[in-house]
Amino acid sequence: MIDTHAHLNDEDFAGDLDAVIDRAVSAGVKAIIVPGSDINTSLGSIGLAQRYSIIHPALGIHPHDAEDEKEKLKVIFDMLSEQKPAAVGEIGLDYHYDFSPRETQKAVFREQLRMAKKFNLPVIVHIRESFDDAYGIMAEEKVERGVVHCFSDGVDEMEKILSLGLYISFTGIITFKNTPMGLMDAVRTVPSDRYMIETDSPYLAPVPYRGKRNEPSYVVEVAKKISEVRKVPIDAVSYETDENTARLFGIR
């Protein structure tokens, strides 16, 4: 089983990361992708990958950190040229908080999509309350390799993402009591070769851990819920998501 998105470079894990990794391995997690959201966390993901063979880094500028972009984009470009990350990410658009101006978010997103193409890397995309703009930019840039992480929309949006050739990834949100029916329909109907699982640690801990710090070992709960909704064995969910992750990121 692979956790395709966990912020183990977050300060929440500074005190017990060895134990977190041990619990993940004991739970059957064999790989973890740790995305960057700014320069420091991108550097942090590289450092963690050097410490733990189970970790694979991704490098990118999150929309929250998109301001003052020129220098940041240059640093990310240089890092991508020097390192061998699993992906460019996490990148995208977030209109819920608008911590960065929307036009700046769009420009930074577009530029990082182009970087990913230049370095032949997949992208990890964050979309929050910005689906039409994010989809439009990806379509214009002809993005073909990547995943929309923490997918929380419905079947119509899913089909648009899949039409680009991208994957979608589910988090602990699907275990919540108030999960939108549209999202559960997406879980039920997504093609078996186009979805992944993740924790988005330390956020969005699944039931029965809701309210606690999330961690990669809890990705098993996401797989269990998918197994229940799709009416397939959990081993099938693990196999399908592992194969999909290997296909996109080259990770097993």
C-alpha positions in Angstrom: 0.0 0.0 0.0 1.3 3.5 -0.9 0.4 6.8 0.7 0.7 9.1 -2.3 0.5 12.4 -0.3 1.7 13.0 3.3 3.3 16.2 4.6 5.9 14.5 6.8 8.0 17.6 6.4 5.5 19.4 8.6 6.6 20.5 12.0 3.8 18.3 13.5 6.1 15.3 12.9 9.3 16.9 14.2 9.3 15.0 17.5 8.4 11.4 16.5 9.0 10.8 12.8 10.9 7.6 13.4 7.9 6.2 15.2 5.5 7.4 12.5 7.5 5.7 9.9 7.7 2.5 11.9 3.9 2.5 12.3 3.5 3.0 8.6 5.7 0.0 7.8 3.9 -2.1 10.3 0.6 -1.2 8.7 1.8 -2.4 5.3 2.7 1.0 3.8 5.7 0.5 1.5 6.2 4.0 0.1 5.2 7.5 0.9 5.3 10.6 -1.3 6.1 13.8 0.6 5.2 16.9 -1.4 6.7 20.4 -1.0 4.5 23.4 -0.6 7.2 26.1 -0.6 11.0 26.2 -0.8 11.6 25.1 2.8 9.3 22.1 2.7 10.5 21.1 -0.7 14.1 21.1 0.7 12.6 19.2 3.7 11.1 16.5 1.5 14.5 16.0 -0.1 16.2 15.6 3.3 13.6 13.1 4.5 14.1 11.0 1.3 17.8 10.9 2.1 17.0 9.7 5.7 14.2 7.2 4.9 14.2 4.9 1.9 10.4 4.7 2.1 10.0 8.4 1.3 9.9 9.9 -2.2 10.0 13.7 -2.5 8.0 16.0 -4.7 8.9 19.7 -5.1 6.7 22.6 -5.7 5.0 25.9 -4.7 1.5 25.6 -3.2 -1.0 28.3 -4.2 -1.0 29.6 -0.7 2.7 30.5 -1.2 2.5 31.9 -4.7 3.3 35.5 -3.9 6.8 36.9 -4.7 6.9 34.1 -7.3 9.8 35.0 -9.5 12.6 34.0 -7.1 10.7 31.1 -5.8 10.1 29.6 -9.2 13.8 30.0 -10.1 14.7 28.1 -7.0 12.2 25.3 -7.7 13.5 25.1 -11.3 17.1 24.8 -10.1 16.0 22.1 -7.6 14.2 20.1 -10.2 17.3 20.2 -12.5 19.5 19.0 -9.7 17.3 16.4 -7.9 15.3 13.4 -9.0 11.9 14.0 -7.4 8.8 11.8 -7.9 6.8 14.8 -9.1 6.3 18.5 -9.2 3.9 19.3 -6.4 1.9 20.2 -4.7 0.8 22.9 -7.1 -2.6 24.3 -8.1 -5.3 26.8 -7.2 -7.0 27.6 -3.9 -9.8 30.1 -3.8 -11.1 29.2 -0.4 -8.5 31.3 1.5 -7.0 33.4 -1.3 -3.7 33.7 0.6 -2.2 34.7 -2.7 -3.9 36.8 -5.5 -5.8 34.6 -7.9 -4.0 35.8 -11.0 -0.7 35.1 -9.3 -1.8 31.6 -8.3 -2.8 31.0 -12.0 0.6 32.2 -13.3 2.6 30.1 -10.8 0.5 27.0 -11.5 0.9 27.4 -15.2 4.7 27.9 -14.9 5.1 24.8 -12.8 3.1 22.7 -15.2 5.5 23.8 -17.8 8.5 22.9 -15.6 7.0 19.4 -15.1 6.9 18.9 -18.8 10.4 20.2 -19.3 11.7 17.7 -16.7 9.3 14.9 -17.8 7.7 14.7 -14.4 4.1 14.1 -13.3 2.3 16.8 -11.3 0.4 16.7 -8.0 -2.4 19.1 -8.2 -4.4 20.9 -5.4 -7.8 22.2 -6.4 -10.0 24.0 -3.8 -13.1 26.0 -4.9 -11.3 26.6 -8.2 -12.2 23.7 -10.4 -13.1 25.5 -13.6 -10.0 27.6 -13.6 -7.7 24.8 -12.7 -9.2 22.4 -15.2 -9.0 25.1 -17.9 -5.3 25.8 -17.3 -4.5 22.1 -17.3 -6.4 21.6 -20.6 -4.7 24.6 -22.2 -1.3 23.4 -21.1 -2.1 19.9 -22.3 -1.3 18.3 -19.0 -1.3 14.5 -19.4 0.6 13.1 -16.4 -0.5 13.8 -12.9 -3.0 13.4 -10.1 -5.6 15.7 -8.5 -4.9 14.9 -4.9 -7.6 15.0 -2.1 -10.3 14.7 -4.8 -13.6 16.0 -3.2 -15.8 16.7 -6.2 -18.3 14.6 -8.0 -18.5 12.4 -11.1 -18.7 15.2 -13.6 -15.5 16.8 -12.3 -13.9 13.4 -12.1 -14.7 12.7 -15.8 -13.1 16.0 -16.8 -9.9 15.2 -14.9 -9.8 11.7 -16.3 -10.3 13.0 -19.8 -7.0 14.8 -19.5 -5.3 11.5 -18.7 -4.9 12.3 -15.0 -5.6 10.3 -11.9 -7.6 11.2 -8.8 -6.7 10.4 -5.2 -8.9 9.9 -2.2 -8.3 10.8 1.4 -10.0 10.2 4.7 -12.8 12.6 3.7 -14.6 9.6 2.2 -14.9 8.1 5.7 -16.7 11.1 7.2 -20.4 10.9 7.9 -21.2 14.1 6.0 -19.3 13.1 2.8 -21.1 14.5 -0.2 -23.0 11.8 -2.2 -21.2 13.0 -5.4 -17.8 12.2 -4.0 -19.0 8.7 -3.0 -20.4 8.2 -6.5 -16.9 9.1 -7.8 -15.4 6.5 -5.4 -17.9 3.9 -6.6 -17.4 4.6 -10.4 -13.8 5.7 -10.9 -12.0 3.2 -13.3 -9.8 0.8 -11.4 -6.8 2.0 -13.3 -7.2 5.7 -12.5 -7.3 6.3 -8.7 -4.9 6.4 -5.8 -5.1 6.7 -2.0 -3.5 9.2 0.4 -3.7 10.6 3.9 -2.7 14.2 3.3 -1.1 13.9 6.8 -1.2 15.6 9.2 -4.7 16.7 8.0 -8.0 14.9 7.4 -7.5 12.0 9.7 -10.0 9.3 8.7 -12.6 7.7 10.9 -12.0 6.3 13.6 -9.1 8.7 14.1 -10.9 11.9 13.2 -9.8 14.8 15.3 -6.3 13.4 15.8 -3.1 14.1 13.8 -3.2 12.1 10.6 -0.3 9.8 9.6 0.6 7.4 6.8 -0.4 4.3 8.7 -4.0 5.5 8.6 -4.1 5.2 4.8 -5.4 1.7 5.5 -8.7 3.2 6.6 -9.1 5.0 3.3 -8.5 1.7 1.5 -11.0 -0.1 3.7 -13.7 2.5 2.9 -13.0 2.2 -0.8 -13.2 -1.6 -0.5 -16.6 -1.2 1.2 -18.0 1.2 -1.3 -16.8 -0.6 -4.4 -17.6 -4.0 -3.0 -14.2 -5.5 -3.7 -11.6 -7.0 -1.4 -9.2 -4.6 0.3 -6.3 -6.5 -1.4 -7.8 -5.5 -4.7 -7.8 -1.8 -3.7 -4.2 -2.1 -2.5 -3.1 -3.8 -5.8 -4.9 -1.3 -8.0 -3.7 1.8 -6.3 -0.1 0.4 -6.1 -0.1 -0.3 -9.8 -1.5 3.1 -10.6 1.1 4.8 -8.4 3.8 2.8 -10.1 2.5 3.7 -13.5 2.5 7.4 -12.8 5.4 8.0 -10.4 7.6 4.9 -11.0 7.3 4.0 -7.3 6.6 0.5 -6.0 
